[in-house]
Amino acid sequence: MEETIELKQIINIILKGKWIIAACTIITLLITGIFTWFVMNEEFESSAIVQIASGVQDTGIMSNYIATEFTPTIYTQRIQDTSIMKEGFKNQGYTEFIKGNFSFTNLPETNLIELHYKAPSPEEAQLHLEFLMDETKNQMNKSVKETLNQLEQTYLNETNSLSNEIEQLMKKYNNVIISNKLPEVLILQTITSSQFVLNLTQEQTAALSGISGTLQNELLQLKAQIDSKSKEYQNVLAKYQSVKTGLDSFKPDPFIRVITEPTLNEASTSPSKFFILVVGLVVGILLGLAVAFFNAYWKNSSRI
């Protein structure tokens, strides 16, 4: 019976205080609505999907350097580089880049990355995300080209060094021939592997027949060194030319494919107005009940 009486009392308090509860609920909803629509800043989100694929082209000697740079991990690290992006936003006249407004998701077992950026307007969110993607591509392009420039310079220095070594060996070889009064046509042996039929004079034939074993060994060793250095020079020169050609024609576009362009989302992603109003409704009802029960308690206490 006591529980029934208490339940009846609760219901009576609620019924008597229904206008108080209604008033508190309406006031709370009004305050929540004003705060949500006129105080809280709306945020709009733009999304895009990119694919990072370093193996889409046969880039020869440069493939290792490209594969190292064009990975989903490097891409996400560069697009979050606060210092570079802040500087880029400033140069473009955009509002300050806020890292918290950017987010990404690496889609499992793929080289796809889903990008998200929030801004006060849908146009701004789309524009800013486009800039982030372009700037990241430019930074990756710059990084690869700097590496390839260094590689090109390394190969160039190596070819120059080998060229000087070959030149010194040739001078030494030629000096041996001239100082020993050997036929100068032997110099051809140092620059070609073809066999020539030569018409030698009696003096030249006599000079050749008088070559000692020591002198012959010296010439053979010099020629072997020249041949070895020449092959090495040709290999390095081929690498240099390959890097130079690739560097001149290199573009990052094949390695960063935009699968979905940044979207223009007219609906705000935050704040969630419906959720906030529901919370306001619940808070208003609870506040009204609290006031109604306090009012009933106050009246009962006054009678005592």
JOMO-V12722 format. One line per field, one symbol per residue. ss: DSSP state (H for helix, E for strand, - for the rest). Layout:
# JOMO-V12722
ss = ???
This chain:
# JOMO-V12722
ss = -HHHHHHHHHHHHHHH-HHHHHHHHHHHHHHHHHHHHHH---EEEEEEEEEE-------HHHHHHHHHH--HHHHHHHH--HHHHHHHHHHH------HHHEEEEE-----EEEEEEEE--HHHHHHHHHHHHHHHHHHHHHHHHHHHHHHHHHHHHHHHHHHHHHHHHHHHHHHHHHH----HHHHHHH-----------HHHHHHHH---HHHHHHHHHHHHHHHHHHHHHHHHHHHHHHHHHHHHH---HHHEEEEE---------E--HHHHHHHHHHHHHHHHHHHHHHHHHHHHHHH-
